[in-house]
């Protein structure tokens, strides 16, 4: 007799949660690219683009964060740790994005280099959150 270990199939995110999670990464990445363009050229419009992209990331990211909170509350014991880490990563992304929005509210010349650093870290957290969210969780775990 041979024991064969098979990985359990993964359960994906709810489709609406997946749609909400799809927006923060490209929006925060666009803000990072806009901040880099402003840092390179000092054309004020790049700072404005970045501000708009950050607000979009915060808006949709806030709904994804709310969904993650509900999922954390409803999750069973087997999934609670992963759901908590996912929620904390999304929360860190949102808080850093909010701080970045406050930094971008200043005069365009005064936002560098903080805006570039905050955009980079918020983008990294958005990437981690998307990776965690889209990787699923084992189907045998309680919902």
C-alpha positions, 0 to 999 in steps of 0.5 A: 500500500502506498500513501499518496498526498494530494493537495486539496483543491483551492476555493477562490474568492467570491466573484464580487470580492475578486472584482473589488480586489482587482482595482487597488493594485493597478490604481496604486501602481499607477499612482507610483508611476505618476509620482515617479514621473513627477519626480523626474519632470516636476510637471504638476499634472503628474501629481494631480494624476497620482492624487486621483489614482490614490483616491480611486484605490482608496474607494475600491480598496475600502470596499475590499477591506470591508468585505475582508472584515466580514470574511474575518468575522464569518470565518471558521477556526481553520481559516481565521489566521489567514483571514486575519493576515489578509485583513491586516495587509489590506488595512495597512494598504488602505491606511498608507494610501490614506496617508499618501492622499494627505501628503498629496493634498499639499503643494505639489513641490512639497510632496517629494520624496514622501509621496514616492515612498508611500506610493511604493509601500502602498503598492507593495501591500496591494500586491501582497493583498492581491496575491493572498486573495487570489491564491485561495484557500484549501476547499476542505477548510470551514468557511 
